[in-house]
Amino acid sequence: MPWNYRVFVEHHPPGEDVYTVRSAFYDGGEAIPHSWSARPVAPQGSTADELRADLAMMTDALSLPVLAEGPDSRATETGPPVLPAAARGDGDSHPQGGRT
């Protein structure tokens, strides 16, 4: 099952939104995940190189539209990427750029 990291926003009282990174899981070629980790995730690795790779995958999430959990427990796009393509300098988007 393909997965990657995605930025989610949790809507709290006005002005108190919280942005988090979560693992997101996909069926087929969908752009919106069908499920995601219940809690935000932290970068990790058993070596410094694995940690660096995990951080790079999390950074890739900044170039994808922000998601939120809707009232029906489905993810919906709620905003533009945190880091627009022009700021990334590569003009590329990776909706399912994670490990398989």
Order of alpha helices (4+ residues) and beta strands (2+ residues): beta-beta-beta-alpha-beta-beta-alpha
